[in-house]
Amino acid sequence: MIAKPSDWQNTFITGYWFLDAASDWTPPPDLENFLQAGSPPVYIGFGSMGSRNPEETAELVLQALEQTGQRAILLAGWSGMQKEKMPDQAFLSGPVPHAWLFPRVAAVIHHGGAGTTAAGLRAGVPTIIVPFFGDQGFWGQRVADLGVGTAPIPRKQLTVERLAEVIQTVVGDRTMRQRAADLEAKIRTEHGVANAVAIIQKLKFNRSERNFAGN
């Protein structure tokens, strides 16, 4: 996603390191049933980002979904929402591995943490980032610059209308969806962990050679 700065002399870019779900992990049946019951939903989750009024945030999200007519999987952790209050087009989920879920949705909407951003890009679906603080706004702008998502919407500026508008954009923009798929293909050729191992081994070998020469 980012070119290596010219002043990085002893710093390496390897590509992403992904930790996939355990091979024996299985999704809850009700989540599987929801996914199979209609068109791919959007994913909405703000990770560990807190809110002074989680019920207000939840209501904002549900109103945006009603305006767009889109289905959605909502991550329970951030919202304070309850299953019995969910409309038919929304599913409230507990923790689910991103590597399993994201390829099954139409778009991902999240706070812009580096790990969640990486998982969304590898899934090959468009991204909407709602940054709260820190580096989240930077990743949101990178997503927009790459053409694989909309411009970030800071949490304080998020409204029902703005959220509904960007949901419609990412679901319907074929060019954006193709760019997201193309970026996925590039990311899957990176082999970040293998690159890191190779660099460590090379540095270790070079150090051993210097120590031997010094003796």
C-alpha angles and dihedrals in degrees: 000000000000130000117235111263114243093238094058099105101157100022123096134206110212104168125252123325109218127194107202127204118277112272091239095052115119127187121242111267093237091056091050090049092051092050092051095045097077148338118334109285128221118251118232121185135137098198114215094343108130129216132204088220110026092170090059091051090049092051091049091054094046092049091051090051090050091052093050098038089226126146118234144188110217123200109231099210100079103035115056087224124151127220096231089062096054119114117230092260094058132067122198110215137189120219113323126175109260091218090062100038107038098063087056097057134076096232141346124236116189148135096274103250110167094244096047090046091053092049092051093049092049089052090061097230129122119269135218114192123200102189121205100182146314120034093346093094090052092055090046091056092047090054090052093045090053090052094236096114146005127282110282118265112213110230093243089057097047115120134169091253096049093047092048091049096052093044090056090047098053094043094049105034106098094184091055091048091052091050089051091052091048092051090050089057091052094048091051090059094055100082091195097181093049090048091051092049091050092051093049092049091049093050091047091050092048091050091050090051092052092048091049092049090050091056 
